[in-house]
Every structure is written in C-alpha cells, then in structure tokens.
C-alpha cells in the first residue's frame, strides 16, 4: 500500500530544557511500531554537544547530546545535518555510553561531510572568553564563528587531508589563531598534545560513522512515499540566534523554518509531505545561564521547590535552572515564529506542589502604553519597565499524574490551566506528558 510520506518537527518553545527528548522519543517509538523501523528516519539539524536530552527506557536513563533520540531504537537510521557542529571527543564519550546497549549505532548513523568540527582550541576559547554570556563552554560559538569566517574545518576536509597525508598540518593550521590560550598557561595540556588528541578523535569519528556528502539525505534517504521523518531540533526558541534574546542565545537557528536547509530540503519538498509542527512547552518556563525570563520567580520558597521537585539542573552542564511562572506571551511568540500545529505540555506534575498557580497573560510596559502585544525578546537585561500581568487559578495539589491514562482523567484544574494556555497562547494543546517513562503521555 502506498502511504504519503510524513514529516514531524519538534521544537522547544521556551528557553530550552522543555522535555523535547521525551516527546520526540514517544513520537519516534510510536511511528516505528506502526510503520516499521525501516520506514522511519530521525533528522538532527542544529547545535552540538551543548544540547542535551534525557530519555528514560525502563529503569535506565540515557543522555543524548550530538546524536538524536533515534539512537535508542535498534535498526533506526538517523541523519545529522550540516548545520550541526561536531566535537569528536564528546561524541566519542556519548557513543561509548549508548552503544553498550545499541551496538548497531555507528552503522545506522549518517553524518553530513560538510559538518564543521569543534576543536579543542574552540572549547578553550569559549571557556576563557564567553563565561559572561552564560554559554555551556562547549566550544559551540567559536566553531560557528570559524565556519562563517571561512576558517573552520569540516569532516570532508579531514577526509581529503587523510588521503593526502597532511592531516596534522591541516589541524595545526586551524590552531594558529589560538596560540595565546596555550602560551598563557590557561590550558592543562600543550597545544601539540591537544592537536594530537583532536586528530585521534576525528579519525575515530570517520571510522565509526557513515560520513556522507551534503546531498545524501536528499538523494538516497528522502522519498515522498512510505517514509516518516522526525526532525529533532536542538536548543529552543528563546535562544535562537535570530529570534532569541540576543546576545544570550545559542549560535545556531532553532526555529522551524531554519531547520530544513541543514537537510538540503526545499520548500517544494516540504509541501510534498504531510507535515506536523509540534512545540514543546514546559508548564513553567526555565532558563539556564544569563538572559531574560520575564516571569522569573523571585520567591525562593517557591523557586527552590520547583528546582528540587523537577530536578532542574542542565543535562549538559549540571547548572541550576531559573524557573518562572507559566507565560502565555512567550508561548504566543514561539507559536508566531515557529508556526506550530499544536503543542505538548510537560512537567505539570511538578506544579502539583502548589495550592495556587500564577499564569502570565500579558505584559504591561507602562500605564500610558498599555499591554504589550508581543514578547520583548530584544529588551535583554532591561526588563525594569515591563511588568507581567497574572491571573491566579486553583492548582491541583497532590494530584497523581501517573494514574492518568486518558485525557478525561486529568484534574479539572489542569484542564482549566490548559484552556487558559490555549486562549492566551493562541495555540492548541494536544498532548500532555504524565511522567518520564515511555508511554506516559495522553492525547486530547
């Protein structure tokens, strides 16, 4: 039977850490069961080792960073696009952890040969120069900078250098602008040792995975019939390089429209598929590092409960996240720039600690101007003139989400919360996570 191909994108609608990995894995798992694992392909589009998803299968939790959630299903192919950046040492560690249980991981992973490599010198620069911004210090920004300065190194460049037997010279040349970091004693190892380590790890990447040219996905893996593509975006709307709270952003574009160039997909390709664009919204927004969070909770007696109850510490860095009250203005903005068909809500269970829930439905700049009609992403640190306007609703104190099997099982006050999010966020809520384990999700 001929089935039209589908494409599903999953994007974070806030500042990251919304639970995208859990939602993505649920979708992948269901499609693989229904259509067959050979007909499902997961696509990674942006970011690098700065991203992180935690996925729980049974009693075991897995952490994916550069790779996609598709790594955790035997036989399922994943393709990693050219707008991702690859830190070989981190990928090696990630692979070693996951491949213990998924031994076919390398054979079914395809990486674009145009992918830029994060070298140790990029990580060194990030650690020394970008701490004030609140980055993950994983070398992501310097790698993208080198890419757009046309001084970066791609996997295909390494392949050519191996063939021409001048790989050391190639990598050494990329270090020339970073000498002072090593000469000043800021590094624990010499520059030469760092280069040798980079080379060893890069060669391992090329030997372990399928390194394919930029158009491989389009020519070989893409089909308009009987295929089902899941696009897994890294990072989130609020930290998008163009539409986020610059400069407190990541170094790539994370919104829906910018994901497809990484995969060599054209507008006509997208139009030929049955597409669904999903946003993932945590029931309370969080932010790690610097940058604005308009509804940030300043009452520590409340924020600490949220942090501890939700284990709000970054997967990649372990840093504490800053929580805020639910923010419909932010959700509405994320929907505007991404174009979601609907959203998934996560971590409603962590709000079960409270008798009352505050929901922001508007921002007030001053009495004369009236409510703002948009999210002020360009305000950065100057939030003094912006005041979130809240409504207070009854909570669902001590409600047990693990017993929820259907939409109708949700607490009446949860359903009221959802109606408010839909009304002021201007987007439908179609699914709710009820726990971390596979299958703990209900649909409207």
Order of alpha helices (4+ residues) and beta strands (2+ residues): beta-alpha-beta-beta-beta-beta-beta-alpha-beta-beta-alpha-alpha-alpha-alpha-alpha-alpha-beta-beta-alpha-beta-beta-alpha-beta-beta-alpha-beta-beta-beta-beta-alpha-beta-beta
